[in-house]
Amino acid sequence: MQTRFRDWWRRMVREDRGTLVRMLLVGALGVGLLAFSGLGTKSTQATHGPPPETSTLSGQEQLVAAQLRTILEAIPRVGTVSVAVTLDRTIQSQYVTSTQGLTTPSSSPVVVSNAGGDAVVPLDQIGPLVAGVVVVAPAATNPNIRSELAQAVETLLQAQPYQVLILPN
């Protein structure tokens, strides 16, 4: 076995230097790619729940209002709108525990470790509870547009009709 390798190596060095150089360059490129493959990638650690800046009730109200305003302004003939949203509760995350499946105050969530770090195993996320929505739009003088706006808000936020108020300027 050693003699075959020696013979092959001698032949490569003496007769086929171009192939040997190409093989070494490809090998070095492969090692380099493997060594630097993790640079510039984000951590794979899972994050759950709202972003830090919207962790408060008022922050989530502002976020929901901004998203709702963008959607309502995309409805034909509506134009600009102002939106105010009041929430009764923030987004709540539930996590799997090793005992009964749901997180309780006395249990701890299941944590999975991987190359990117530790991650909590999510079970469910309960959305915010809407208390009321006020939409002010110049086009709301038209009853058809007012109805479309109310229906859009009720559908998007799963709100009841008595929780939605549409007013003209």
N, C-alpha and C positions, 0 to 999 in steps of 0.2 A: 504494500500500500504506500509506504514512504517512497519507494522508488518511482512509482507512478506519479506521485505528486512532484517529486524532484524533477522528473523528466518533463512534466507539463510546465512547471515553473521555469525551467531553463529554456524551453522552447518559447514561452511567452516573453521572457526577457530578451532573448537574442533575436527571434524572428518576428514577433508580433507586438512590438512596443506600443503601437497605436491602440490596439485593443486593450492592452493592459492599462494604459493611461485612462482610456474611456471608462473601464470598469472601476478604477480607483476613484475617478471623479463622480461617477454615478453613486458609488457607495458613500463617499463623503457628503454628497448632496442629500442622500437619504438620511444619514445620521444627523445632518444639520436640520433638516425638516422635522425630524422626530424631536430633536432637542428644543426647537423653538416653536413647536406646534401649539403650546399652551399660552404663549404670550399674546396679550391683547384680547383675550376672551373674557367675558364676564363670568362671574361666579355662578355656578349652577344651583346655588342655594335657593330654595323656594321661599318666596315671600307671600304672605297671605294677609288679607285685610286691606284697608284703605292706605294710600300713601301717607307718609307722616304729616304733610301739610293739611290733610283733610281728616285727621283723626278726631277732630272735635265736631260737635253737632253743627255749629255755625259754619265750619269749613265744608262739611258735606252738603249743607243747604246751599252754599254758594256754588259748589261744583255741580249739583243737580240743576240749579237754576240756570247756570251757564250752558249746560248741555241741552236743556229744554229750550232755551231761547234760540240756540242754533238750529234746532230741529223745526221749531215753529216758524222761524223766519224763512225756512226753505219751502213752506207751503205757498202755492201760487196766490197772488193778490193780497198777501198779508202785510208785507213790508216789515218795518222795524217793530219790535215788541220789547216790553220790559216784563221780567218775570221775577216773582218772589215766591220762595218755597219754604214752608215750615215743616220740620220733621219732628216726630215724637221719639224716635230712637235712631242711633247710628247703625252702620253695617256691623253685624255681629258674625264672627267666625266660630265654627264648631270644629273640634279636632278629635281624632280617634284616640281612645285611651286603651291601655292594655287590659282593663278590667271589664267595662260594660259597653264600650263603643262610643259613648258621648262624654265630653269633658264635664266634670262636676268640680265644685270647689276643692274636694278632698282627693281628687285623682290627678295624675299627671299625664300629659299627652305623649303619644308614641313618637319617638324621635328616630329618624333614619339617618345614618351616617354614610356619606359617599365622598368621592374625591373632592367635590366642591365645598364640603362642610356638612354641618348637621341641618336637617330639615324636619319640620313638624309635619305629620301626615294629616292633611285636611279631610274633613268629612263633609262639611256643608258651609255655606255662607248665606246668612239671612240678610236680605236687603233692608234698607232704611224704611221706617214706617212714616208715611206721608200724613200730616195733619191738615194741611191746606195749601192751595196754590192760587195766587193772584196773577193774572196776565192782563197787561194794559197794552192795547194796540189801537192805532188810529182806524184801522180797517174793521174793527169790531162793531162799528155802527151798522154794518151789513149783517143781517141775521144769519145768512148762510155761512159767512166767514166766522162769525161768533160760534156757531154750532160746530164747525170744523175744528176750531181751536179747542173748544171744550172736549170734543171727542178725542182729539189727539192727546191732550193732557191726561184724560182719564185712562186712555189706553196705555200710554207710555209709563205712567206712574202707578197704574192699578189703583187709581183713586175713585172714590164714589162721587157722583154728580154734585152732592151738597158740599164737597170739599174743594170744588173748583169754581172760581169766580173770574169771569171774563169781562173787562171793562173797556169802553172806548176812551180815547184821550179827552 
